[in-house]
Amino acid sequence: MSDQNATNDDDGIEEPELTMTLDMNILQHLGLKMYTSLPAVVSEYVANAWDAGATQVDISFPTDESMNGDYKITVEDNGVGMTYEEVENKFLVVGRNRRQDEGDDVVEIRGMTRPVMGRKGIGKLAGFGVAGTVIVKTFNDSQYVEFELDYDQMKEKGNEENPADTSTYDPQITDYGISEEKEHGTIVTLTDLDRERRPSSRYIVERLARRFSVIDDEFVVNVNDKRVEPTDRGLKSDCQYIENFDENIEDSQGNEYNVRGWIGTMEDRVEEEQKGVAVMARGKLVQEPTLFGVSMTKTGQFALEYLVGEIHADFVDDDELDLISTDRSSLAWGKEPATQLRDWLKDELARVADEGAAIRKEDRLADAKETESYDERIESLPDDKRDEIDEFIGEASQNRDFESGEKDEFIERVAESAEKEVFTDFLTDMRDVEVSDTDAVFDLFDRWEVIDALELMQVARGRLETISKFRMLIESDVRDNEQIHEFISENPWVMEPRWDYVDDEPEYRSQIEEHFPAENFHDNPDERLQILCLGYGENLNLVEILRPDDTIERHNLENLERYVDYLRNEVSGEDDIYRNVSGYVIGGEISSLAERKADRLERDDIYGRTYERMQEIAEATFDQFLEVFREKAEKTGDRRLLNRVETLEEEAAAD
């Protein structure tokens, strides 16, 4: 670790002696337990650089190495650095209050005047939150000293039985002398890292941008040579609605305190750790983002999921008020004027959330009105009915996206439900329910369950009719491949009950037909009735349909394997929407010689499926529908459900 151009004993420089006084309570609670995230740790050293008059801070760590014993993170600044005496009497004094000792809460250095960020002299221990060893090398007027702080050695020096007892620890001095390359500055290196995953440059950049508001041309912070910019916060610029503030609040004695900043609502939901408003003081984060326990109506409560903000309240960092917690991540909200700040924040959060919700509701409704479904099914309804539906769509669609000019499943379902009287009743009740009224909420849930069951019953009735049609297709030994294609595409659940919808993929079907023509893979080319490729989620499903009187032989399964292997190679690219390919061959029965192969292939998502088995699946699915309806009817006691369950059972028995 020696400076290549350094001199020491030969130039008559006496080796410095360094001693730290500490107790185990401070070491454990202000090192390991307070600073557990890497951005928080690095932030403390960036704040130290600010106080040292630095104009540039360079943070570096490998991004292509595993977290081995040699992995290290460095934070280097071009501040004034420290003399040997300053290291001993200031840096190694844990709990030193710089502002009290120096009688000022601003630092005048290198012609700059800066508000002091450091408060209680504990940030130097932050590194032990993620590292076992902290190496400090500091330069002042070219004279430098490098020393190591080793957590395990410090513990050995401490009294673990009586952790409040003080003890002394002599850091190991690894180098000292005169440097011909660096005149001022400090380099902090973190080693023996207690992490399994290496850090992400992008993550550190974003978090530092959010933790400091003083980053600009006069205080440049780089992470692996990438400059941190205020725009890296990625919050304000992405807001859909913003309120700016610059006003005063009063405490109970009439004293005024300035607050400024902004609160806004994002286009998309906010990550949990960034949700709410962060409070800054003297350019540094002092309160992690929070919603301050704001209670809203159900619509406004939803809007809180999109709320972010940054409020600057420098007064909370006044030593006389002592409002900032030791780890600088929260405030003492029970003290004035923090109490008044909290109340002001809660009021503004609720107001902005309501404003944001209203704007979001209007935007989503406007998007919904551009869909083909709205134009065809809702636009022509009477004004009062349409207004009622618009209100519902706006409130229920704040997390939905609509495609202009396209059909939309949600709007289609709303239109279908709106045709029923119970839908209007539900909307009326919904407006009257207060979240605090538990009985009313559960009653509303029961009503909605009835609506859901009535809708599903329409689906079940349709499936009952489909089963009947499917049976007729089989018995008639259908020869029309388009008829089979249309039937399975419109009723994919007869193949797999979970397939409530599928996407027809003719491009993949054409590839199979081109590479595997029927005349080359079937003794009788007419045996292949149809090839289908159906997308469901991230799965592409290839279906080869044989005639109802054709037997699934071993060669049919082997053909299916070839088709599936081919498509799996085709969808292996990162940009493809499908991640897997399954295969099905449908026929009259599976031959005894092919049964064992069919069983093996099922483990590879390749299936032989008979028409009889498909009918059994369809009927079993219908029985499951009926069971759900019976349970809901018994749970809600709704006569409409009970009567319709009985009717469906009678129709199924008669079919």
C-alpha positions in Angstrom: 0.0 0.0 0.0 3.1 2.3 -0.1 3.1 5.4 -2.1 5.6 4.8 -4.9 7.0 8.4 -4.7 6.8 8.7 -0.9 9.5 9.4 1.6 9.4 8.9 5.4 12.2 7.9 7.8 14.9 8.9 5.3 13.5 12.5 5.3 13.3 12.6 9.1 9.5 12.2 9.3 8.6 10.6 12.6 6.1 7.8 12.4 2.8 9.0 13.8 1.1 7.4 16.7 -2.6 7.0 16.5 -5.1 5.9 19.2 -8.9 5.6 19.2 -11.0 5.6 22.4 -14.3 3.8 22.1 -16.8 1.5 23.7 -18.5 -1.6 22.3 -21.9 -0.1 22.5 -20.8 2.7 20.1 -19.0 0.2 17.8 -21.9 -2.2 17.5 -24.9 0.2 17.5 -23.3 3.0 15.5 -21.4 0.9 13.1 -22.8 -2.6 12.4 -26.5 -1.9 13.2 -27.1 1.6 11.9 -25.5 1.4 8.4 -26.6 -1.8 6.8 -27.0 -0.6 3.2 -24.1 0.3 0.9 -25.6 3.6 -0.3 -26.0 4.7 3.3 -22.4 3.8 4.1 -21.0 5.5 1.0 -23.2 8.6 1.8 -21.4 9.1 5.1 -18.0 9.3 3.3 -19.5 11.6 0.6 -20.8 13.9 3.4 -17.3 13.9 5.0 -15.8 14.9 1.7 -18.3 17.8 1.5 -17.3 19.0 4.9 -13.6 18.7 3.9 -14.2 21.2 1.0 -13.9 18.6 -1.7 -15.1 19.5 -5.2 -14.9 15.9 -6.5 -15.6 12.5 -5.0 -14.8 9.3 -6.9 -16.4 6.0 -5.8 -15.1 2.9 -7.5 -15.6 -0.9 -7.2 -15.3 -3.8 -9.7 -18.5 -4.8 -11.5 -17.0 -7.9 -13.2 -15.5 -9.7 -10.2 -17.2 -12.0 -7.7 -17.4 -11.0 -4.0 -14.1 -12.6 -3.0 -11.8 -11.7 -0.2 -9.9 -9.2 -2.4 -13.0 -7.3 -3.4 -12.8 -3.6 -2.3 -14.8 -0.4 -2.6 -13.0 3.0 -2.5 -14.2 6.5 -1.9 -11.6 9.2 -2.9 -12.0 12.9 -2.5 -9.9 16.0 -3.2 -10.7 17.8 0.0 -8.2 19.4 2.3 -7.3 16.0 4.0 -6.0 15.7 7.5 -2.7 16.2 9.3 -1.5 13.6 11.7 -2.8 15.7 14.6 -6.2 16.1 13.0 -6.5 12.3 12.5 -5.6 11.7 16.1 -7.7 14.6 17.7 -10.6 14.7 15.3 -11.1 11.7 13.1 -10.4 9.1 15.7 -12.6 10.8 18.3 -15.9 9.0 18.2 -18.9 11.2 19.0 -17.0 14.5 18.4 -19.6 17.2 17.7 -17.8 19.3 15.1 -20.2 22.1 15.2 -19.9 22.6 19.0 -16.1 22.2 19.0 -15.6 24.7 16.2 -18.4 27.0 17.2 -20.1 27.2 13.8 -22.4 25.1 11.7 -20.9 26.2 8.4 -17.4 25.6 7.1 -15.4 28.2 5.2 -12.8 26.4 3.2 -11.0 27.1 -0.1 -13.0 30.2 -0.6 -16.3 28.3 -0.2 -18.9 28.5 2.5 -20.8 25.3 3.1 -23.3 24.2 5.7 -21.7 21.4 7.7 -23.3 18.0 7.1 -21.6 16.0 9.8 -23.1 16.2 13.3 -22.2 13.6 15.9 -18.8 12.2 14.8 -20.0 8.7 14.1 -20.0 8.5 10.3 -16.4 7.2 10.3 -17.8 4.0 11.7 -20.3 3.6 8.9 -18.0 1.3 6.9 -18.3 -1.4 9.5 -22.0 -1.8 8.5 -20.8 -3.6 5.4 -17.0 -4.2 5.8 -14.7 -5.9 8.3 -11.8 -3.5 7.5 -11.7 0.3 6.8 -8.5 1.7 5.4 -8.0 5.4 5.5 -5.3 7.3 3.6 -5.3 11.0 4.0 -3.0 13.8 2.5 -2.5 17.3 3.8 0.2 19.5 2.1 1.6 16.3 0.6 2.2 14.7 3.9 0.1 11.6 4.3 -0.7 8.7 6.6 -2.4 5.4 5.9 -4.0 3.4 8.7 -6.4 0.4 9.1 -9.4 0.1 11.3 -10.1 -3.6 11.8 -13.4 -4.5 13.3 -12.4 -7.8 14.9 -9.3 -6.2 16.5 -11.5 -3.4 17.9 -13.8 -6.0 19.4 -10.9 -7.8 21.0 -9.8 -4.5 22.6 -13.3 -3.8 23.8 -15.1 -5.2 26.9 -17.9 -7.4 25.5 -19.1 -8.3 29.1 -19.4 -4.6 29.9 -19.8 -2.9 26.5 -20.3 0.6 28.0 -16.7 0.5 29.4 -14.3 2.5 27.3 -11.1 1.1 25.8 -8.3 2.2 23.5 -7.4 0.8 20.1 -4.3 1.6 18.1 -5.0 1.5 14.4 -2.3 -0.2 12.4 -0.3 2.4 10.4 0.6 0.8 7.1 2.3 3.8 5.4 3.2 7.5 5.9 5.5 10.1 4.4 5.6 12.8 1.7 3.7 12.2 -1.6 4.9 13.7 -4.8 1.7 12.9 -6.6 -1.2 13.9 -4.3 -1.2 17.1 -2.2 -4.7 17.0 -0.5 -7.5 14.6 -0.1 -8.6 11.4 1.5 -9.1 7.8 0.3 -11.3 5.4 2.2 -11.1 1.7 1.2 -13.6 -0.9 2.4 -12.5 -4.5 2.4 -13.6 -7.8 3.9 -17.1 -7.1 2.7 -20.0 -8.8 4.3 -22.0 -9.1 1.0 -22.9 -12.0 -1.3 -23.8 -9.9 -4.3 -21.5 -7.3 -5.9 -23.0 -3.8 -6.0 -24.7 -2.3 -9.0 -23.3 1.0 -10.3 -26.7 2.1 -11.5 -28.2 1.4 -8.1 -25.5 3.4 -6.2 -25.8 6.3 -8.7 -29.6 6.5 -8.2 -29.4 6.3 -4.4 -26.7 8.9 -4.1 -28.6 11.3 -6.4 -31.6 10.9 -4.1 -29.6 11.3 -0.9 -27.8 14.6 -1.8 -29.3 17.7 -3.3 -25.9 19.5 -3.4 -24.5 17.5 -6.3 -23.6 20.0 -9.0 -20.7 21.4 -10.9 -19.1 22.6 -7.6 -19.5 19.2 -6.0 -19.0 16.4 -8.5 -19.6 12.7 -7.5 -18.6 9.9 -9.8 -19.4 6.2 -9.5 -17.0 4.1 -11.6 -16.3 7.2 -13.8 -20.0 7.8 -14.3 -21.0 11.3 -13.0 -24.0 11.4 -10.7 -26.5 14.0 -12.0 -29.5 15.4 -10.3 -31.6 13.8 -13.0 -30.4 10.4 -11.9 -32.9 10.6 -9.0 -35.4 9.5 -11.6 -38.4 10.8 -9.6 -39.5 14.3 -10.4 -39.0 14.0 -14.1 -41.2 10.9 -14.2 -44.1 12.5 -12.3 -47.5 12.9 -13.9 -48.5 15.6 -11.5 -46.3 17.9 -9.3 -46.9 20.5 -6.6 -43.9 22.9 -5.7 -43.6 24.4 -2.3 -41.7 27.3 -0.7 -43.5 28.5 2.4 -43.2 28.9 6.1 -44.8 26.8 8.9 -45.2 27.9 12.6 -44.6 26.1 15.8 -46.8 26.6 18.9 -44.7 29.7 19.9 -45.3 31.4 16.6 -41.7 30.8 15.3 -41.5 30.4 11.5 -39.6 27.8 9.6 -39.1 27.6 5.9 -40.0 24.5 3.9 -39.5 24.1 0.2 -39.5 21.3 -2.4 -42.0 19.3 -4.2 -44.6 16.4 -4.0 -45.9 14.6 -7.0 -47.6 11.4 -8.3 -45.7 9.1 -10.7 -47.1 7.4 -13.8 -46.3 4.0 -12.5 -46.4 2.5 -9.0 -43.4 3.5 -6.8 -41.0 1.0 -5.3 -41.8 0.5 -1.6 -38.5 2.0 -0.4 -39.1 5.2 -2.4 -42.8 5.7 -1.7 -43.7 8.9 0.1 -41.7 12.1 0.8 -38.0 12.3 1.7 -36.9 15.2 4.0 -33.5 16.8 3.3 -31.5 19.2 5.4 -28.3 21.0 4.4 -28.4 19.1 1.1 -28.5 15.6 2.7 -31.2 13.1 3.4 -32.4 13.1 7.1 -35.7 11.3 6.7 -36.2 8.2 4.4 -39.3 8.4 2.2 -42.4 7.9 4.2 -46.2 8.5 3.9 -46.4 9.7 7.5 -49.4 7.4 8.2 -51.7 9.4 5.9 -55.3 8.0 5.9 -57.3 8.5 2.8 -60.5 7.5 1.1 -60.1 4.2 -0.9 -59.5 6.1 -4.1 -56.9 8.4 -2.5 -55.3 5.5 -0.7 -54.7 3.9 -4.1 -53.1 7.2 -5.2 -50.6 7.0 -2.3 -49.0 4.1 -4.2 -47.8 6.6 -6.8 -46.7 9.4 -4.4 -43.1 10.7 -4.2 -41.5 13.9 -3.1 -38.5 15.8 -1.7 -38.9 18.5 1.0 -36.0 20.6 2.2 -36.3 21.7 5.9 -32.8 22.9 6.9 -34.1 24.0 10.3 -34.3 20.4 11.5 -30.5 20.2 11.4 -30.1 22.9 14.0 -28.0 21.7 16.9 -30.2 23.5 19.5 -33.3 21.6 18.2 -31.6 18.2 18.0 -34.3 16.7 15.8 -32.2 14.3 13.7 -31.8 10.6 14.8 -28.3 9.3 15.2 -28.3 7.4 11.8 -29.6 10.5 10.0 -32.4 8.5 8.4 -35.4 9.8 10.4 -36.5 12.7 12.6 -37.7 13.0 16.2 -41.3 13.7 15.1 -42.6 14.2 18.7 -40.6 17.4 19.2 -41.4 20.9 17.9 -41.1 22.1 15.2 -40.8 18.6 13.7 -44.4 18.0 14.9 -45.7 20.9 12.9 -43.6 19.8 9.9 -45.2 16.3 10.1 -48.7 17.7 10.2 -48.0 20.0 7.3 -46.6 17.1 5.3 -49.6 14.9 6.1 -52.0 17.6 4.9 -50.1 18.2 1.7 -49.6 14.5 1.0 -53.4 13.9 1.3 -54.2 16.9 -1.0 -51.6 16.0 -3.7 -52.8 12.4 -3.6 -56.4 13.5 -4.2 -55.3 15.8 -7.0 -53.2 13.1 -8.5 -56.0 10.5 -8.3 -58.4 12.9 -10.0 -56.0 13.6 -12.8 -55.1 9.9 -13.2 -58.8 9.0 -13.2 -59.5 11.5 -16.0 -56.6 10.3 -18.0 -57.5 6.7 -17.7 -61.1 7.4 -18.6 -60.1 9.4 -21.6 -57.9 6.5 -22.8 -60.8 4.0 -22.2 -63.0 6.2 -24.4 -60.6 5.8 -27.3 -61.1 2.0 -27.3 -63.3 0.3 -29.9 -65.2 -1.5 -27.0 -66.2 1.8 -25.4 -67.2 3.3 -28.7 -69.3 0.3 -29.7 -70.9 -0.7 -26.4 -71.0 2.3 -24.0 -70.9 5.5 -26.0 -74.5 5.1 -27.2 -76.0 4.4 -23.8 -78.2 7.0 -22.1 -76.3 9.9 -20.5 -77.2 8.9 -16.9 -76.2 5.3 -17.4 -73.0 6.3 -19.3 -72.0 8.7 -16.5 -72.4 6.0 -14.0 -70.2 3.6 -16.0 -67.6 6.4 -16.6 -67.3 6.9 -12.9 -66.7 3.2 -12.3 -64.2 2.9 -15.2 -62.2 5.9 -14.0 -61.9 4.6 -10.4 -61.3 1.0 -11.4 -58.8 1.6 -14.2 -56.1 3.7 -12.5 -53.7 0.8 -13.0 -54.8 -0.2 -16.4 -53.6 0.6 -19.9 -55.9 0.9 -22.9 -55.0 0.7 -26.6 -56.7 3.3 -28.8 -59.0 1.8 -31.5 -58.7 -1.7 -30.0 -61.2 -4.0 -28.3 -60.5 -4.2 -24.5 -61.5 -7.1 -22.4 -62.1 -5.0 -19.3 -64.4 -2.6 -21.1 -66.2 -5.5 -22.7 -66.9 -7.0 -19.3 -68.0 -3.7 -17.9 -70.4 -3.3 -20.8 -71.8 -6.8 -20.2 -72.1 -6.2 -16.5 -73.8 -2.9 -17.0 -76.6 -4.6 -18.8 -77.6 -6.2 -15.4 -79.5 -4.4 -12.8 -77.3 -5.7 -10.0 -74.3 -3.8 -11.5 -76.1 -0.5 -10.8 -77.0 -1.6 -7.3 -73.4 -2.4 -6.6 -72.1 0.9 -7.8 -74.7 2.7 -5.7 -73.7 0.7 -2.6 -70.0 1.2 -3.3 -70.3 5.0 -3.0 -71.9 4.7 0.5 -69.4 2.3 2.0 -66.8 3.6 4.4 -63.7 1.5 4.9 -64.0 1.8 8.7 -67.4 0.1 8.6 -66.4 -3.5 8.7 -69.9 -5.0 8.4 -70.7 -2.8 5.4 -67.4 -3.8 3.7 -68.1 -7.5 4.1 -71.7 -7.1 2.9 -70.3 -5.3 -0.2 -67.9 -8.2 -0.7 -70.8 -10.6 -0.6 -72.7 -8.5 -3.2 -69.6 -8.5 -5.5 -69.2 -12.2 -5.1 -72.8 -12.6 -6.2 -72.1 -10.5 -9.3 -69.0 -12.5 -10.0 -70.9 -15.8 -9.6 -73.7 -14.6 -11.9 -71.2 -13.7 -14.5 -69.4 -17.1 -14.2 -72.7 -18.9 -14.5 -73.1 -17.3 -17.9 -69.7 -18.8 -18.7 -70.6 -22.1 -17.3 -73.8 -22.2 -19.3 -71.8 -21.5 -22.4 -69.4 -24.3 -21.6 -72.2 -26.7 -21.1 -73.4 -25.9 -24.6 -69.8 -26.2 -25.9 -69.4 -29.7 -24.4 -72.6 -30.7 -26.2 -71.2 -29.3 -29.5 -67.9 -31.0 -28.9 -69.6 -34.4 -28.5 -71.5 -33.8 -31.7 -68.2 -33.0 -33.6 -66.6 -36.2 -32.4 -69.6 -38.4 -33.2 -70.0 -36.9 -36.6 -66.3 -37.8 -37.5 -65.8 -34.2 -38.7 -63.7 -33.8 -41.8 -63.7 -30.0 -41.9 -60.3 -28.9 -40.6 -61.3 -25.2 -40.4 -64.3 -26.2 -38.2 -61.9 -28.0 -35.8 -59.5 -25.1 -35.9 -62.2 -22.5 -35.1 -63.7 -24.7 -32.4 -60.4 -25.2 -30.4 -59.3 -21.6 -30.9 -62.6 -20.3 -29.5 -62.7 -22.9 -26.7 -59.1 -23.6 -25.7 -60.2 -24.7 -22.3 -61.3 -28.1 -23.8 -57.5 -28.7 -24.2 -56.4 -27.2 -20.9 -58.9 -25.9 -18.3 -56.5 -23.0 -17.4 -56.6 -21.7 -21.0 -59.3 -19.1 -20.7 -57.9 -17.3 -23.8 -55.1 -18.0 -26.4 -53.4 -16.1 -29.1 -53.4 -17.7 -32.5 -49.9 -17.8 -34.0 -50.2 -18.5 -37.7 -46.5 -17.6 -38.3 -45.2 -20.5 -36.2 -47.9 -22.8 -37.7 -46.6 -22.0 -41.2 -43.1 -22.7 -40.2 -44.1 -26.2 -39.0 -46.1 -26.9 -42.1 -43.2 -25.8 -44.3 -40.4 -27.7 -42.5 -42.5 -30.8 -41.7 -45.0 -31.3 -44.6 -47.6 -33.9 -43.9 -46.7 -36.0 -46.9 -43.2 -36.5 -45.5 -44.2 -37.4 -41.9 -47.5 -39.3 -42.3 -48.1 -42.5 -44.2 -51.5 -41.0 -45.0 -51.1 -37.2 -45.5 -54.8 -36.8 -44.8 -54.3 -38.2 -41.3 -53.1 -34.7 -40.2 -56.3 -32.7 -40.0 -54.8 -29.5 -38.7 -51.7 -27.9 -37.0 -52.4 -25.1 -34.5 -49.9 -22.9 -32.6 -51.6 -21.2 -29.7 -49.9 -18.7 -27.3 -50.9 -18.7 -23.6 -48.8 -16.3 -21.4 -45.1 -17.1 -22.0 -45.9 -20.6 -23.4 -46.3 -21.5 -27.1 -48.5 -24.6 -27.5 -48.3 -26.6 -30.7 -51.3 -28.8 -31.4 -51.5 -31.4 -34.1 -55.0 -32.6 -34.7 -55.7 -36.0 -36.1 -59.1 -37.3 -37.2 -61.4 -38.6 -34.4 -61.0 -42.2 -35.8 -57.2 -42.1 -36.1 -55.0 -43.8 -33.5 -52.1 -41.9 -32.0 -49.1 -44.2 -32.9 -45.5 -44.0 -31.7 -44.5 -42.2 -34.9 -47.1 -39.5 -34.2 -45.4 -38.8 -30.8 -41.9 -38.9 -32.4 -43.1 -36.3 -35.0 -44.5 -34.1 -32.2 -41.1 -34.2 -30.5 -39.4 -33.0 -33.7 -42.0 -30.1 -34.1 -41.5 -29.0 -30.4 -37.7 -29.2 -30.6 -37.7 -27.1 -33.7 -40.0 -24.4 -32.1 -38.0 -24.4 -28.9 -34.9 -23.4 -31.0 -37.0 -20.7 -32.7 -38.1 -19.0 -29.5 -34.8 -19.2 -27.7 -33.9 -15.6 -28.3 -34.1 -13.0 -25.6 -36.5 -10.8 -27.5 -39.1 -13.6 -28.1 -42.2 -13.3 -25.9 -42.4 -17.1 -25.4 -40.1 -18.9 -23.0 -41.3 -22.4 -23.5 -43.0 -24.7 -26.0 -45.4 -27.5 -25.2 -46.8 -30.0 -27.7 -50.1 -31.9 -28.1 -51.3 -34.5 -30.6 -55.0 -35.2 -30.5 -56.5 -38.4 -31.9 -59.1 -41.1 -31.3 -57.0 -43.2 -29.0 -53.4 -43.9 -28.0 -52.1 -47.3 -29.2 -50.8 -49.7 -26.6 -47.3 -49.6 -28.3 -47.2 -45.8 -27.8 -48.5 -45.5 -24.2 -45.1 -45.8 -22.4 -43.6 -43.2 -24.7 -46.6 -40.9 -24.1 -46.0 -41.2 -20.4 -42.3 -40.3 -20.7 -43.0 -37.3 -22.9 -45.4 -35.8 -20.5 -42.4 -35.0 -18.3 -41.2 -32.8 -21.2 -44.5 -31.0 -21.7 -45.4 -33.2 -24.7 -48.8 -34.9 -24.6 -50.9 -37.4 -26.4 -54.5 -36.4 -25.9 -57.6 -38.3 -27.0 -60.9 -36.7 -27.9 -62.5 -38.7 -25.2 -60.0 -37.4 -22.6 -60.7 -33.8 -23.8 -64.4 -34.4 -23.2 -63.7 -35.7 -19.7 -61.6 -32.6 -18.9 -64.4 -30.3 -20.2 -67.0 -32.1 -18.1 -64.8 -32.1 -15.0 -64.2 -28.4 -15.4 -68.0 -27.8 -15.6 -68.5 -29.9 -12.4 -65.9 -27.7 -10.7 -67.8 -24.6 -11.8 -70.9 -26.0 -10.2 -69.1 -26.8 -7.0 -67.9 -23.1 -6.8 -71.4 -21.9 -7.4 -72.8 -24.1 -4.7 -70.3 -22.8 -2.2 -71.0 -19.2 -3.1 -74.7 -19.7 -2.9 -74.4 -21.2 0.5 -72.0 -18.5 1.7 -74.1 -15.6 0.5 -77.6 -17.1 0.9 -78.6 -15.4 -2.3 -81.7 -17.0 -3.8 -80.8 -16.1 -7.3 -77.6 -18.1 -7.1 -79.4 -21.0 -5.4 -82.0 -21.1 -8.1 -79.5 -20.9 -11.0 -77.3 -23.6 -9.5 -80.3 -26.0 -9.5 -81.2 -25.0 -13.1 -77.7 -25.7 -14.3 -77.6 -29.0 -12.6 -80.9 -30.0 -14.2 -79.6 -28.9 -17.7 -76.4 -30.8 -17.2 -78.3 -34.0 -16.2 -80.6 -33.7 -19.2 -77.8 -33.2 -21.7 
